[in-house]
Amino acid sequence: MERISRIVVAGGGQAGGQAVDSLRREGFDGEILLVTAENQPPYQRPPLSKDYLAGRCDRDRVLLRPEAFYAEHSIELLTGARIASIDPGAHRVELETGRTLDYDRLLLATGSRVRRLDGMPGSDLEGVLYLRTLEDSDRIRAAMERAERVVVVGGGYIGLEIASVAVEAGRSVTVVEALPRLLSRVATGELAAFYADLHRARGVDLRLGSSVARVRGEGDGGALRSVELSDGTEILADLVVAGIGIEPVTDLARDAGIDCDNGIAVDSGCRTSAPDVFAAGDCTSHPNAFFGRRVRLESVPNAMEQGRVAAATMLGEDRSYESEPWFWSDQHGVRLQMAGLSEGADQTVTRGEFGGDSFITFHLRDGVLIGADAVNGVREFIFCRRLIAARGRPDPAALADPSVPVKTLL
Ligand SMILES: Cc1cc2nc3c(=O)[nH]c(=O)nc-3n(C[C@H](O)[C@H](O)[C@H](O)COP(=O)(O)OP(=O)(O)OC[C@H]3O[C@@H](n4cnc5c(N)ncnc54)[C@H](O)[C@@H]3O)c2cc1C
């Protein structure tokens, strides 16, 4: 078999960080270079809108592995280094500095970038912020300390988690969402209504079906003053945080002629259309057996699993990504965990009282469990995931009965 001497990983996020670790665990003893544009070793993003933003944990706690891990495992970590182009034919990448690196295998783990309000009047004012990186979270936390009134644009998970932290810190918070309900891309209408009630009960002013038309400063280019909605309503604000979605970073792949389809197109082994080039994480779309179609997922479990699969297939193993999707969110001390899908369900069963302190909603199609949304149901959730992965056909009456442990239905 061909000897693999050097593997280059582009992007040190959750997927890239996981992949280099997995390469060593798989026994690869050649050179590994992890090239990342950020000035940090790989870290976890979820705390950036939760405990880290709230000041409940420090930088060391969010790192994926301790800083010493990379040197200890002979992984060369190039931080603050951006790959500018790939030459798949020559098996070579070029950094922005002009330095070139040859590779035997290349992993693209370039993640996502935030959508911005660019083009909207006032969107370039200081005090209009976005959240993707550790530094973004630091910036928002510092701005929140000075602010009295915070406007969050976007009622998705990240926007709602920021709203939750800001309210807890005693700020007056408004969430502006263009669609008529929260979490429209990712949750059922009932769950979205539960979250709307929760946020309102904690004092968040929700403006649903409202879009932001402009951001106003004091005079010309002065400090942030307010957000104006398209119906003319003005909401005073000292800080605006926009959480209006992300897009996959596919530029490198696209410029190198690698197939993209709502993300860098990979197969179930994380292979791209270019020989010896693999991709993992937010930047990819993959054929997903669970969805029965190609999907792009924006979640940590997906990035980690693809990082593991890519490490194995780069080394010539025959490994496939087969996980069911899952995700979590923390808002106002309530933990939501979701697995599988609610879309396409023909039966819904709830364990516990919907809207109570702890409940799980199960989604079934043709008797098969396809999804579960657990609100403060942490202990049972792992078994819900297993039941979904096993394409279980549990008795709906048993699912609804809190006295029947979910694990007994496996
Ligand atoms: C605030 C926040 C909260 C979140 N909360 C949750 C949650 O609760 N649960 C959950 O499952 N998911 C959550 N997510 C999503 C999750 O963090 C992402 O799905 C995950 O980080 C994706 O990992 P990745 O490695 O694919 O990409 P990323 O983590 O985005 O890493 C990609 C890295 O590549 C670097 N890069 C890009 N281009 C280049 C280049 N040309 N050269 C070198 N480096 C490059 C980037 O700078 C970045 O560091 C959250 C995300 C955010 C931002």
The ligand as an SDF file (V2000), in Angstrom:
LIG
                    3D

 53 58  0  0  0  0  0  0  0  0999 V2000
  -22.1380   30.3480   19.2690 C   0  0  0  0  0  0  0  0  0  0  0  0
  -22.3280   28.9710   18.7290 C   0  0  0  0  0  0  0  0  0  0  0  0
  -23.0430   28.0410   19.4780 C   0  0  0  0  0  0  0  0  0  0  0  0
  -23.2400   26.7490   18.9980 C   0  0  0  0  0  0  0  0  0  0  0  0
  -23.9330   25.8610   19.7680 N   0  0  0  0  0  0  0  0  0  0  0  0
  -24.0600   24.5780   19.3430 C   0  0  0  0  0  0  0  0  0  0  0  0
  -24.7000   23.5880   20.1770 C   0  0  0  0  0  0  0  0  0  0  0  0
  -25.1860   23.8880   21.2630 O   0  0  0  0  0  0  0  0  0  0  0  0
  -24.7500   22.3210   19.7180 N   0  0  0  0  0  0  0  0  0  0  0  0
  -24.2300   21.9480   18.5150 C   0  0  0  0  0  0  0  0  0  0  0  0
  -24.2840   20.7770   18.1470 O   0  0  0  0  0  0  0  0  0  0  0  0
  -23.6370   22.8590   17.7000 N   0  0  0  0  0  0  0  0  0  0  0  0
  -23.5350   24.1570   18.0820 C   0  0  0  0  0  0  0  0  0  0  0  0
  -22.9160   25.0850   17.2790 N   0  0  0  0  0  0  0  0  0  0  0  0
  -22.4540   24.6660   15.9410 C   0  0  0  0  0  0  0  0  0  0  0  0
  -21.0940   24.0070   16.0080 C   0  0  0  0  0  0  0  0  0  0  0  0
  -20.2240   24.7600   16.7980 O   0  0  0  0  0  0  0  0  0  0  0  0
  -20.5420   23.8270   14.6070 C   0  0  0  0  0  0  0  0  0  0  0  0
  -21.4100   22.9560   13.9200 O   0  0  0  0  0  0  0  0  0  0  0  0
  -19.1200   23.2580   14.6430 C   0  0  0  0  0  0  0  0  0  0  0  0
  -18.2480   24.1890   15.2210 O   0  0  0  0  0  0  0  0  0  0  0  0
  -18.6390   22.9110   13.2460 C   0  0  0  0  0  0  0  0  0  0  0  0
  -17.3090   22.5020   13.2950 O   0  0  0  0  0  0  0  0  0  0  0  0
  -16.3410   22.6350   12.0350 P   0  0  0  0  0  0  0  0  0  0  0  0
  -15.0020   22.1280   12.4580 O   0  0  0  0  0  0  0  0  0  0  0  0
  -16.9870   22.0550   10.8610 O   0  0  0  0  0  0  0  0  0  0  0  0
  -16.2420   24.1890   11.7470 O   0  0  0  0  0  0  0  0  0  0  0  0
  -15.6970   25.3560   12.6620 P   0  0  0  0  0  0  0  0  0  0  0  0
  -15.8190   25.0040   14.1030 O   0  0  0  0  0  0  0  0  0  0  0  0
  -16.3670   26.5810   12.1560 O   0  0  0  0  0  0  0  0  0  0  0  0
  -14.1430   25.4480   12.3240 O   0  0  0  0  0  0  0  0  0  0  0  0
  -13.6470   25.7960   11.0590 C   0  0  0  0  0  0  0  0  0  0  0  0
  -12.3040   26.4540   11.2270 C   0  0  0  0  0  0  0  0  0  0  0  0
  -11.6630   26.5570    9.9640 O   0  0  0  0  0  0  0  0  0  0  0  0
  -10.9750   27.7800    9.8870 C   0  0  0  0  0  0  0  0  0  0  0  0
  -10.7380   28.0960    8.4560 N   0  0  0  0  0  0  0  0  0  0  0  0
  -11.6500   28.4260    7.5130 C   0  0  0  0  0  0  0  0  0  0  0  0
  -11.0630   28.6330    6.3050 N   0  0  0  0  0  0  0  0  0  0  0  0
   -9.7320   28.4120    6.5010 C   0  0  0  0  0  0  0  0  0  0  0  0
   -8.6120   28.4630    5.6350 C   0  0  0  0  0  0  0  0  0  0  0  0
   -8.7200   28.7760    4.3350 N   0  0  0  0  0  0  0  0  0  0  0  0
   -7.3900   28.1960    6.1660 N   0  0  0  0  0  0  0  0  0  0  0  0
   -7.2510   27.8740    7.4770 C   0  0  0  0  0  0  0  0  0  0  0  0
   -8.2970   27.8150    8.3440 N   0  0  0  0  0  0  0  0  0  0  0  0
   -9.5270   28.0720    7.8530 C   0  0  0  0  0  0  0  0  0  0  0  0
  -11.9240   28.7320   10.5770 C   0  0  0  0  0  0  0  0  0  0  0  0
  -11.2730   29.9160   10.9550 O   0  0  0  0  0  0  0  0  0  0  0  0
  -12.3790   27.8870   11.7600 C   0  0  0  0  0  0  0  0  0  0  0  0
  -11.5140   28.0180   12.8400 O   0  0  0  0  0  0  0  0  0  0  0  0
  -22.7150   26.3800   17.7210 C   0  0  0  0  0  0  0  0  0  0  0  0
  -22.0050   27.3250   16.9680 C   0  0  0  0  0  0  0  0  0  0  0  0
  -21.8050   28.6030   17.4640 C   0  0  0  0  0  0  0  0  0  0  0  0
  -21.0400   29.6100   16.6470 C   0  0  0  0  0  0  0  0  0  0  0  0
  1  2  1  0
  2  3  1  0
  2 52  2  0
  3  4  2  0
  4  5  1  0
  4 50  1  0
  5  6  2  0
  6  7  1  0
  6 13  1  0
  7  8  2  0
  7  9  1  0
  9 10  1  0
 10 11  2  0
 10 12  1  0
 12 13  2  0
 13 14  1  0
 14 15  1  0
 14 50  1  0
 15 16  1  0
 16 17  1  0
 16 18  1  0
 18 19  1  0
 18 20  1  0
 20 21  1  0
 20 22  1  0
 22 23  1  0
 23 24  1  0
 24 25  2  0
 24 26  1  0
 24 27  1  0
 27 28  1  0
 28 29  2  0
 28 30  1  0
 28 31  1  0
 31 32  1  0
 32 33  1  0
 33 34  1  0
 33 48  1  0
 34 35  1  0
 35 36  1  0
 35 46  1  0
 36 37  1  0
 36 45  1  0
 37 38  2  0
 38 39  1  0
 39 40  1  0
 39 45  2  0
 40 41  1  0
 40 42  2  0
 42 43  1  0
 43 44  2  0
 44 45  1  0
 46 47  1  0
 46 48  1  0
 48 49  1  0
 50 51  2  0
 51 52  1  0
 52 53  1  0
M  END
$$$$
